[in-house]
Amino acid sequence: MTPGGYLLDKAEELEYQLFYWRDNNEEVDFVMTHGEKLIAVEVKSRRRQLNSGMNTFHEKFHPQHSIVVGGKAIPLEMFFNGDLSRLL
C-alpha cells in the first residue's frame, strides 16, 4: 500500500477530508482537514528532496501538524502502524 492509498482508506473511517495543495511551484502531497484542524503530509522517496512547499504551506495556513513520511523521515512502516486519529 502507498501512503496516499492509506490516507484515502482512513479518510472515511476517521471522517477527515484529504486534499493536494499546489501554489505555483510549491506543493504539499496531502492535506488532511478535520473540522478546524489542518495537517500537512509530505511523502518522500530516496530520490526526492524536501521541497519548499511544506514551508510555504506552513507559513500561509499554520497547520497543527506537518509530517514527512519516507526517505530519512518517518519510516513507512511506522507511518502505516501509527494512529492517525491522534493527529486529528
Secondary structure, DSSP 8 states (H G I E B T S, - for coil): --HHHHHHHHHHHHT-EEEEEEETTEEEEEEEEETTEEEEEEEE-SS----THHHHHHHHH--SEEEEEETTSB-HHHHHHS-GGGT-
